[in-house]
Protein backbone atom coordinates (compact mmCIF):
# COMPACT_ATOMS: atom_id res chain seq x y z
CA UNK A 1 0.00 0.00 0.00
CA UNK A 2 1.45 3.38 -1.03
CA UNK A 3 0.64 6.77 0.42
CA UNK A 4 -0.75 9.23 -2.13
CA UNK A 5 -1.58 12.92 -1.69
CA UNK A 6 -4.21 14.27 -4.12
CA UNK A 7 -4.72 18.05 -4.36
CA UNK A 8 -7.55 19.62 -6.35
CA UNK A 9 -11.20 20.70 -6.23
CA UNK A 10 -13.23 18.10 -4.38
CA UNK A 11 -16.94 17.61 -3.63
CA UNK A 12 -18.93 19.21 -2.24
CA UNK A 13 -17.30 21.88 -4.42
CA UNK A 14 -19.26 22.16 -7.69
CA UNK A 15 -17.90 21.61 -11.17
CA UNK A 16 -16.45 18.86 -13.33
CA UNK A 17 -12.98 19.34 -11.81
CA UNK A 18 -14.24 18.25 -8.40
CA UNK A 19 -16.00 15.26 -9.96
CA UNK A 20 -12.80 14.26 -11.76
CA UNK A 21 -10.83 14.44 -8.49
CA UNK A 22 -13.45 12.29 -6.78
CA UNK A 23 -13.20 9.67 -9.55
CA UNK A 24 -9.41 9.64 -9.21
CA UNK A 25 -9.60 9.23 -5.44
CA UNK A 26 -12.05 6.35 -5.79
CA UNK A 27 -9.70 4.64 -8.25
CA UNK A 28 -6.74 4.99 -5.88
CA UNK A 29 -8.69 3.76 -2.87
CA UNK A 30 -9.95 0.76 -4.85
CA UNK A 31 -6.32 -0.07 -5.68
CA UNK A 32 -5.51 -0.15 -1.95
CA UNK A 33 -3.62 3.16 -1.66
CA UNK A 34 -3.67 5.34 1.45
CA UNK A 35 -5.06 8.61 0.04
CA UNK A 36 -4.97 12.08 1.60
CA UNK A 37 -7.11 14.67 -0.21
CA UNK A 38 -6.44 18.42 -0.24
CA UNK A 39 -8.92 20.92 -1.68
CA UNK A 40 -8.74 24.72 -2.16
CA UNK A 41 -12.03 25.35 -0.35
CA UNK A 42 -14.02 23.71 2.48
CA UNK A 43 -15.31 20.37 1.24
CA UNK A 44 -15.22 16.66 2.09
CA UNK A 45 -11.41 16.65 1.72
CA UNK A 46 -9.02 15.98 4.62
CA UNK A 47 -7.31 19.39 4.32
CA UNK A 48 -8.46 22.74 2.92
CA UNK A 49 -5.69 24.98 1.59
CA UNK A 50 -4.95 27.05 -1.49
CA UNK A 51 -1.88 25.48 -3.10
CA UNK A 52 -1.51 28.52 -5.37
CA UNK A 53 -0.58 30.69 -2.38
CA UNK A 54 2.64 30.60 -0.42
CA UNK A 55 1.08 29.38 2.84
CA UNK A 56 -1.02 26.65 1.21
CA UNK A 57 1.89 25.48 -0.97
CA UNK A 58 4.18 25.16 2.06
CA UNK A 59 1.57 23.10 3.89
CA UNK A 60 1.24 20.90 0.80
CA UNK A 61 5.04 20.47 0.84
CA UNK A 62 4.85 19.13 4.41
CA UNK A 63 2.17 16.65 3.39
CA UNK A 64 4.08 15.59 0.28
CA UNK A 65 7.25 14.89 2.28
CA UNK A 66 5.70 11.68 3.68
CA UNK A 67 4.02 10.60 0.42
CA UNK A 68 5.22 8.30 -2.32
CA UNK A 69 3.08 10.01 -4.98
CA UNK A 70 1.74 13.55 -5.33
CA UNK A 71 -1.14 14.22 -7.74
CA UNK A 72 -2.04 17.91 -8.11
CA UNK A 73 -4.73 19.58 -10.23
CA UNK A 74 -3.93 23.22 -11.03
CA UNK A 75 -5.81 25.99 -12.81
CA UNK A 76 -3.01 27.44 -14.94
CA UNK A 77 -4.92 30.59 -15.85
CA UNK A 78 -5.75 31.55 -12.25
CA UNK A 79 -2.10 30.97 -11.31
CA UNK A 80 -1.00 33.51 -13.96
CA UNK A 81 0.99 30.93 -15.90
CA UNK A 82 1.21 33.28 -18.90
CA UNK A 83 3.19 36.02 -17.11
CA UNK A 84 5.60 36.63 -14.24
CA UNK A 85 4.01 39.08 -11.77
CA UNK A 86 6.17 39.75 -8.68
CA UNK A 87 3.28 39.02 -6.31
CA UNK A 88 3.02 35.47 -7.67
CA UNK A 89 6.64 34.59 -6.91
CA UNK A 90 6.15 33.49 -3.23
CA UNK A 91 3.35 31.13 -4.22
CA UNK A 92 5.37 29.72 -7.11
CA UNK A 93 8.37 29.10 -4.88
CA UNK A 94 6.17 27.30 -2.35
CA UNK A 95 4.58 25.20 -5.07
CA UNK A 96 8.01 24.44 -6.54
CA UNK A 97 9.10 23.15 -3.12
CA UNK A 98 5.95 21.01 -2.80
CA UNK A 99 6.40 19.25 -6.17
CA UNK A 100 10.03 18.49 -5.28
CA UNK A 101 9.23 16.78 -1.97
CA UNK A 102 7.49 13.68 -3.35
CA UNK A 103 9.37 11.00 -5.33
CA UNK A 104 6.69 10.83 -8.06
CA UNK A 105 4.64 13.88 -9.08
CA UNK A 106 1.82 14.16 -11.62
CA UNK A 107 0.27 17.54 -12.49
CA UNK A 108 -3.09 17.97 -14.22
CA UNK A 109 -3.55 21.44 -15.72
CA UNK A 110 -6.84 23.19 -16.44
CA UNK A 111 -7.23 26.25 -18.69
CA UNK A 112 -3.68 26.41 -19.99
CA UNK A 113 -3.20 29.79 -21.74
CA UNK A 114 -1.90 29.96 -25.33
CA UNK A 115 1.38 31.49 -24.08
CA UNK A 116 3.05 30.01 -21.00
CA UNK A 117 5.91 31.61 -19.07
CA UNK A 118 9.16 29.68 -19.17
CA UNK A 119 9.90 30.73 -15.60
CA UNK A 120 6.60 29.22 -14.46
CA UNK A 121 7.27 25.95 -16.23
CA UNK A 122 10.81 25.71 -14.86
CA UNK A 123 9.65 26.27 -11.28
CA UNK A 124 6.39 24.31 -11.23
CA UNK A 125 6.38 21.78 -14.09
CA UNK A 126 10.02 20.78 -14.43
CA UNK A 127 10.11 18.41 -11.39
CA UNK A 128 6.92 16.58 -12.44
CA UNK A 129 7.21 13.14 -13.97
CA UNK A 130 3.98 13.63 -15.92
CA UNK A 131 1.92 16.65 -16.95
CA UNK A 132 -1.64 16.08 -18.20
CA UNK A 133 -3.60 18.62 -20.29
CA UNK A 134 -6.98 18.47 -21.99
CA UNK A 135 -6.19 19.49 -25.58
CA UNK A 136 -3.42 19.30 -28.15
CA UNK A 137 -3.24 23.12 -28.26
CA UNK A 138 -2.48 23.22 -24.54
CA UNK A 139 0.26 20.64 -25.05
CA UNK A 140 1.73 22.79 -27.83
CA UNK A 141 1.78 25.80 -25.49
CA UNK A 142 3.72 23.83 -22.86
CA UNK A 143 6.20 22.50 -25.39
CA UNK A 144 6.83 26.06 -26.63
CA UNK A 145 7.61 27.02 -23.01
CA UNK A 146 10.32 24.38 -22.79
CA UNK A 147 8.54 21.43 -21.16
CA UNK A 148 9.92 18.00 -22.06
CA UNK A 149 7.60 16.50 -24.72
CA UNK A 150 7.99 13.03 -23.21
CA UNK A 151 6.24 14.05 -20.00
CA UNK A 152 3.26 15.96 -21.47
CA UNK A 153 0.15 13.84 -22.13
CA UNK A 154 -3.25 14.79 -23.53
CA UNK A 155 -6.29 13.29 -21.84
CA UNK A 156 -9.61 14.70 -22.93
CA UNK A 157 -12.12 14.95 -20.08
CA UNK A 158 -14.85 12.30 -20.25
CA UNK A 159 -18.20 13.47 -21.60
CA UNK A 160 -20.74 14.37 -18.92
CA UNK A 161 -23.39 11.75 -18.23
CA UNK A 162 -26.78 12.12 -19.85
CA UNK A 163 -29.47 13.54 -17.57
CA UNK A 164 -31.51 10.82 -15.91
CA UNK A 165 -34.96 10.37 -17.39
CA UNK A 166 -37.52 10.51 -14.65
CA UNK A 167 -40.97 9.10 -15.20
CA UNK A 168 -43.92 10.05 -13.01
CA UNK A 169 -45.80 6.87 -13.95
CA UNK A 170 -45.15 3.74 -11.91
CA UNK A 171 -43.97 0.66 -13.74
CA UNK A 172 -47.03 -1.56 -13.58
CA UNK A 173 -45.23 -4.54 -15.05
CA UNK A 174 -42.79 -4.63 -12.17
CA UNK A 175 -45.22 -3.70 -9.41
CA UNK A 176 -46.86 -7.09 -8.96
CA UNK A 177 -47.93 -8.07 -5.50
CA UNK A 178 -45.77 -11.20 -5.42
CA UNK A 179 -42.54 -9.48 -6.54
CA UNK A 180 -40.05 -8.96 -3.72
CA UNK A 181 -39.34 -5.32 -2.87
CA UNK A 182 -35.86 -3.80 -2.92
CA UNK A 183 -33.66 -4.22 0.11
CA UNK A 184 -33.76 -1.25 2.49
CA UNK A 185 -30.87 1.16 1.92
CA UNK A 186 -28.58 2.16 4.75
CA UNK A 187 -27.82 5.76 5.66
CA UNK A 188 -24.40 5.49 4.01
CA UNK A 189 -25.98 4.21 0.76
CA UNK A 190 -28.46 7.09 0.71
CA UNK A 191 -25.71 9.64 1.33
CA UNK A 192 -23.62 8.21 -1.50
CA UNK A 193 -26.65 8.24 -3.83
CA UNK A 194 -27.38 11.89 -3.07
CA UNK A 195 -23.71 12.84 -3.56
CA UNK A 196 -23.51 10.98 -6.88
CA UNK A 197 -26.69 12.54 -8.26
CA UNK A 198 -25.54 16.01 -7.23
CA UNK A 199 -22.24 15.52 -9.05
CA UNK A 200 -24.02 14.25 -12.18
CA UNK A 201 -26.33 17.25 -12.25
CA UNK A 202 -23.41 19.67 -11.92
CA UNK A 203 -21.59 17.95 -14.78
CA UNK A 204 -24.47 18.21 -17.27
CA UNK A 205 -23.27 19.91 -20.45
CA UNK A 206 -25.01 23.19 -21.38
CA UNK A 207 -26.26 23.98 -24.86
CA UNK A 208 -23.84 24.97 -27.63
CA UNK A 209 -22.46 28.47 -27.13
CA UNK A 210 -23.16 28.54 -23.41
CA UNK A 211 -20.53 28.40 -20.69
CA UNK A 212 -19.60 25.08 -19.11
CA UNK A 213 -21.36 24.40 -15.83
CA UNK A 214 -19.40 25.81 -12.93
CA UNK A 215 -16.68 27.39 -15.10
CA UNK A 216 -17.63 31.04 -14.58
CA UNK A 217 -17.04 30.89 -10.83
CA UNK A 218 -13.87 28.77 -11.06
CA UNK A 219 -11.40 31.67 -10.54
CA UNK A 220 -13.39 32.84 -7.51
CA UNK A 221 -13.46 29.34 -6.02
CA UNK A 222 -9.68 29.15 -6.27
CA UNK A 223 -9.19 32.34 -4.27
CA UNK A 224 -8.34 31.79 -0.62
CA UNK A 225 -10.69 33.19 1.99
CA UNK A 226 -9.72 36.37 3.83
CA UNK A 227 -8.20 35.88 7.26
CA UNK A 228 -6.21 37.87 9.76
CA UNK A 229 -2.48 38.13 9.18
CA UNK A 230 -0.29 35.95 11.42
CA UNK A 231 1.39 37.64 14.36
CA UNK A 232 5.15 37.88 13.86
CA UNK A 233 7.92 39.82 15.58
CA UNK A 234 11.69 39.57 15.91
CA UNK A 235 11.74 41.32 19.28
CA UNK A 236 11.35 39.30 22.52
CA UNK A 237 8.27 41.11 23.79
CA UNK A 238 6.95 42.13 20.42
CA UNK A 239 4.88 38.96 19.97
CA UNK A 240 3.05 39.48 23.26
CA UNK A 241 2.37 43.15 22.52
CA UNK A 242 1.06 42.42 19.04
CA UNK A 243 -1.20 39.64 20.29
CA UNK A 244 -2.63 41.93 22.97
CA UNK A 245 -3.25 44.68 20.42
CA UNK A 246 -4.82 42.16 18.06
CA UNK A 247 -7.33 41.08 20.69
CA UNK A 248 -8.18 44.69 21.53
CA UNK A 249 -8.70 45.63 17.86
CA UNK A 250 -10.43 42.41 16.78
CA UNK A 251 -13.86 44.02 16.87
CA UNK A 252 -12.79 46.42 14.11
CA UNK A 253 -11.51 43.79 11.67
CA UNK A 254 -13.22 40.44 12.27
CA UNK A 255 -16.64 41.58 11.09
CA UNK A 256 -15.10 43.03 7.90
CA UNK A 257 -13.34 39.71 7.20
CA UNK A 258 -16.58 37.83 7.82
CA UNK A 259 -18.61 40.03 5.47
CA UNK A 260 -15.98 39.88 2.70
CA UNK A 261 -15.96 36.07 2.88
CA UNK A 262 -19.76 36.00 2.83
CA UNK A 263 -19.78 38.28 -0.23
CA UNK A 264 -17.19 36.01 -1.88
CA UNK A 265 -19.35 32.92 -1.34
CA UNK A 266 -22.54 34.74 -2.37
CA UNK A 267 -20.93 35.76 -5.68
CA UNK A 268 -19.92 32.14 -6.36
CA UNK A 269 -23.43 30.91 -5.56
CA UNK A 270 -24.99 33.57 -7.80
CA UNK A 271 -22.79 32.67 -10.78
CA UNK A 272 -23.50 28.96 -10.36
CA UNK A 273 -27.23 29.64 -10.10
CA UNK A 274 -27.18 31.77 -13.27
CA UNK A 275 -25.40 28.99 -15.15
CA UNK A 276 -27.82 26.40 -13.81
CA UNK A 277 -30.82 28.45 -14.97
CA UNK A 278 -29.17 29.08 -18.34
CA UNK A 279 -28.63 25.34 -18.77
CA UNK A 280 -32.18 24.43 -17.72
CA UNK A 281 -33.71 27.09 -19.99
CA UNK A 282 -31.73 25.84 -23.00
CA UNK A 283 -32.69 22.25 -22.21
CA UNK A 284 -36.42 22.99 -21.99
CA UNK A 285 -36.37 25.08 -25.15
C-alpha positions as CSV (number, residue, x, y, z in Angstrom):
1,X,0.0,0.0,0.0
2,X,1.4,3.4,-1.0
3,X,0.6,6.8,0.4
4,X,-0.8,9.2,-2.1
5,X,-1.6,12.9,-1.7
6,X,-4.2,14.3,-4.1
7,X,-4.7,18.0,-4.4
8,X,-7.6,19.6,-6.3
9,X,-11.2,20.7,-6.2
10,X,-13.2,18.1,-4.4
11,X,-16.9,17.6,-3.6
12,X,-18.9,19.2,-2.2
13,X,-17.3,21.9,-4.4
14,X,-19.3,22.2,-7.7
15,X,-17.9,21.6,-11.2
16,X,-16.5,18.9,-13.3
17,X,-13.0,19.3,-11.8
18,X,-14.2,18.2,-8.4
19,X,-16.0,15.3,-10.0
20,X,-12.8,14.3,-11.8
21,X,-10.8,14.4,-8.5
22,X,-13.5,12.3,-6.8
23,X,-13.2,9.7,-9.6
24,X,-9.4,9.6,-9.2
25,X,-9.6,9.2,-5.4
26,X,-12.1,6.3,-5.8
27,X,-9.7,4.6,-8.2
28,X,-6.7,5.0,-5.9
29,X,-8.7,3.8,-2.9
30,X,-9.9,0.8,-4.8
31,X,-6.3,-0.1,-5.7
32,X,-5.5,-0.1,-2.0
33,X,-3.6,3.2,-1.7
34,X,-3.7,5.3,1.5
35,X,-5.1,8.6,0.0
36,X,-5.0,12.1,1.6
37,X,-7.1,14.7,-0.2
38,X,-6.4,18.4,-0.2
39,X,-8.9,20.9,-1.7
40,X,-8.7,24.7,-2.2
41,X,-12.0,25.3,-0.3
42,X,-14.0,23.7,2.5
43,X,-15.3,20.4,1.2
44,X,-15.2,16.7,2.1
45,X,-11.4,16.6,1.7
46,X,-9.0,16.0,4.6
47,X,-7.3,19.4,4.3
48,X,-8.5,22.7,2.9
49,X,-5.7,25.0,1.6
50,X,-4.9,27.1,-1.5
51,X,-1.9,25.5,-3.1
52,X,-1.5,28.5,-5.4
53,X,-0.6,30.7,-2.4
54,X,2.6,30.6,-0.4
55,X,1.1,29.4,2.8
56,X,-1.0,26.6,1.2
57,X,1.9,25.5,-1.0
58,X,4.2,25.2,2.1
59,X,1.6,23.1,3.9
60,X,1.2,20.9,0.8
61,X,5.0,20.5,0.8
62,X,4.8,19.1,4.4
63,X,2.2,16.6,3.4
64,X,4.1,15.6,0.3
65,X,7.3,14.9,2.3
66,X,5.7,11.7,3.7
67,X,4.0,10.6,0.4
68,X,5.2,8.3,-2.3
69,X,3.1,10.0,-5.0
70,X,1.7,13.5,-5.3
71,X,-1.1,14.2,-7.7
72,X,-2.0,17.9,-8.1
73,X,-4.7,19.6,-10.2
74,X,-3.9,23.2,-11.0
75,X,-5.8,26.0,-12.8
76,X,-3.0,27.4,-14.9
77,X,-4.9,30.6,-15.9
78,X,-5.8,31.5,-12.2
79,X,-2.1,31.0,-11.3
80,X,-1.0,33.5,-14.0
81,X,1.0,30.9,-15.9
82,X,1.2,33.3,-18.9
83,X,3.2,36.0,-17.1
84,X,5.6,36.6,-14.2
85,X,4.0,39.1,-11.8
86,X,6.2,39.7,-8.7
87,X,3.3,39.0,-6.3
88,X,3.0,35.5,-7.7
89,X,6.6,34.6,-6.9
90,X,6.1,33.5,-3.2
91,X,3.3,31.1,-4.2
92,X,5.4,29.7,-7.1
93,X,8.4,29.1,-4.9
94,X,6.2,27.3,-2.3
95,X,4.6,25.2,-5.1
96,X,8.0,24.4,-6.5
97,X,9.1,23.1,-3.1
98,X,6.0,21.0,-2.8
99,X,6.4,19.3,-6.2
100,X,10.0,18.5,-5.3
101,X,9.2,16.8,-2.0
102,X,7.5,13.7,-3.4
103,X,9.4,11.0,-5.3
104,X,6.7,10.8,-8.1
105,X,4.6,13.9,-9.1
106,X,1.8,14.2,-11.6
107,X,0.3,17.5,-12.5
108,X,-3.1,18.0,-14.2
109,X,-3.6,21.4,-15.7
110,X,-6.8,23.2,-16.4
111,X,-7.2,26.3,-18.7
112,X,-3.7,26.4,-20.0
113,X,-3.2,29.8,-21.7
114,X,-1.9,30.0,-25.3
115,X,1.4,31.5,-24.1
116,X,3.1,30.0,-21.0
117,X,5.9,31.6,-19.1
118,X,9.2,29.7,-19.2
119,X,9.9,30.7,-15.6
120,X,6.6,29.2,-14.5
121,X,7.3,25.9,-16.2
122,X,10.8,25.7,-14.9
123,X,9.7,26.3,-11.3
124,X,6.4,24.3,-11.2
125,X,6.4,21.8,-14.1
126,X,10.0,20.8,-14.4
127,X,10.1,18.4,-11.4
128,X,6.9,16.6,-12.4
129,X,7.2,13.1,-14.0
130,X,4.0,13.6,-15.9
131,X,1.9,16.7,-17.0
132,X,-1.6,16.1,-18.2
133,X,-3.6,18.6,-20.3
134,X,-7.0,18.5,-22.0
135,X,-6.2,19.5,-25.6
136,X,-3.4,19.3,-28.2
137,X,-3.2,23.1,-28.3
138,X,-2.5,23.2,-24.5
139,X,0.3,20.6,-25.0
140,X,1.7,22.8,-27.8
141,X,1.8,25.8,-25.5
142,X,3.7,23.8,-22.9
143,X,6.2,22.5,-25.4
144,X,6.8,26.1,-26.6
145,X,7.6,27.0,-23.0
146,X,10.3,24.4,-22.8
147,X,8.5,21.4,-21.2
148,X,9.9,18.0,-22.1
149,X,7.6,16.5,-24.7
150,X,8.0,13.0,-23.2
151,X,6.2,14.1,-20.0
152,X,3.3,16.0,-21.5
153,X,0.2,13.8,-22.1
154,X,-3.3,14.8,-23.5
155,X,-6.3,13.3,-21.8
156,X,-9.6,14.7,-22.9
157,X,-12.1,15.0,-20.1
158,X,-14.9,12.3,-20.2
159,X,-18.2,13.5,-21.6
160,X,-20.7,14.4,-18.9
161,X,-23.4,11.8,-18.2
162,X,-26.8,12.1,-19.8
163,X,-29.5,13.5,-17.6
164,X,-31.5,10.8,-15.9
165,X,-35.0,10.4,-17.4
166,X,-37.5,10.5,-14.7
167,X,-41.0,9.1,-15.2
168,X,-43.9,10.1,-13.0
169,X,-45.8,6.9,-14.0
170,X,-45.1,3.7,-11.9
171,X,-44.0,0.7,-13.7
172,X,-47.0,-1.6,-13.6
173,X,-45.2,-4.5,-15.1
174,X,-42.8,-4.6,-12.2
175,X,-45.2,-3.7,-9.4
176,X,-46.9,-7.1,-9.0
177,X,-47.9,-8.1,-5.5
178,X,-45.8,-11.2,-5.4
179,X,-42.5,-9.5,-6.5
180,X,-40.0,-9.0,-3.7
181,X,-39.3,-5.3,-2.9
182,X,-35.9,-3.8,-2.9
183,X,-33.7,-4.2,0.1
184,X,-33.8,-1.2,2.5
185,X,-30.9,1.2,1.9
186,X,-28.6,2.2,4.7
187,X,-27.8,5.8,5.7
188,X,-24.4,5.5,4.0
189,X,-26.0,4.2,0.8
190,X,-28.5,7.1,0.7
191,X,-25.7,9.6,1.3
192,X,-23.6,8.2,-1.5
193,X,-26.6,8.2,-3.8
194,X,-27.4,11.9,-3.1
195,X,-23.7,12.8,-3.6
196,X,-23.5,11.0,-6.9
197,X,-26.7,12.5,-8.3
198,X,-25.5,16.0,-7.2
199,X,-22.2,15.5,-9.0
200,X,-24.0,14.2,-12.2
201,X,-26.3,17.3,-12.2
202,X,-23.4,19.7,-11.9
203,X,-21.6,17.9,-14.8
204,X,-24.5,18.2,-17.3
205,X,-23.3,19.9,-20.4
206,X,-25.0,23.2,-21.4
207,X,-26.3,24.0,-24.9
208,X,-23.8,25.0,-27.6
209,X,-22.5,28.5,-27.1
210,X,-23.2,28.5,-23.4
211,X,-20.5,28.4,-20.7
212,X,-19.6,25.1,-19.1
213,X,-21.4,24.4,-15.8
214,X,-19.4,25.8,-12.9
215,X,-16.7,27.4,-15.1
216,X,-17.6,31.0,-14.6
217,X,-17.0,30.9,-10.8
218,X,-13.9,28.8,-11.1
219,X,-11.4,31.7,-10.5
220,X,-13.4,32.8,-7.5
221,X,-13.5,29.3,-6.0
222,X,-9.7,29.1,-6.3
223,X,-9.2,32.3,-4.3
224,X,-8.3,31.8,-0.6
225,X,-10.7,33.2,2.0
226,X,-9.7,36.4,3.8
227,X,-8.2,35.9,7.3
228,X,-6.2,37.9,9.8
229,X,-2.5,38.1,9.2
230,X,-0.3,35.9,11.4
231,X,1.4,37.6,14.4
232,X,5.2,37.9,13.9
233,X,7.9,39.8,15.6
234,X,11.7,39.6,15.9
235,X,11.7,41.3,19.3
236,X,11.4,39.3,22.5
237,X,8.3,41.1,23.8
238,X,6.9,42.1,20.4
239,X,4.9,39.0,20.0
240,X,3.0,39.5,23.3
241,X,2.4,43.1,22.5
242,X,1.1,42.4,19.0
243,X,-1.2,39.6,20.3
244,X,-2.6,41.9,23.0
245,X,-3.3,44.7,20.4
246,X,-4.8,42.2,18.1
247,X,-7.3,41.1,20.7
248,X,-8.2,44.7,21.5
249,X,-8.7,45.6,17.9
250,X,-10.4,42.4,16.8
251,X,-13.9,44.0,16.9
252,X,-12.8,46.4,14.1
253,X,-11.5,43.8,11.7
254,X,-13.2,40.4,12.3
255,X,-16.6,41.6,11.1
256,X,-15.1,43.0,7.9
257,X,-13.3,39.7,7.2
258,X,-16.6,37.8,7.8
259,X,-18.6,40.0,5.5
260,X,-16.0,39.9,2.7
261,X,-16.0,36.1,2.9
262,X,-19.8,36.0,2.8
263,X,-19.8,38.3,-0.2
264,X,-17.2,36.0,-1.9
265,X,-19.3,32.9,-1.3
266,X,-22.5,34.7,-2.4
267,X,-20.9,35.8,-5.7
268,X,-19.9,32.1,-6.4
269,X,-23.4,30.9,-5.6
270,X,-25.0,33.6,-7.8
271,X,-22.8,32.7,-10.8
272,X,-23.5,29.0,-10.4
273,X,-27.2,29.6,-10.1
274,X,-27.2,31.8,-13.3
275,X,-25.4,29.0,-15.1
276,X,-27.8,26.4,-13.8
277,X,-30.8,28.4,-15.0
278,X,-29.2,29.1,-18.3
279,X,-28.6,25.3,-18.8
280,X,-32.2,24.4,-17.7
281,X,-33.7,27.1,-20.0
282,X,-31.7,25.8,-23.0
283,X,-32.7,22.2,-22.2
284,X,-36.4,23.0,-22.0
285,X,-36.4,25.1,-25.2
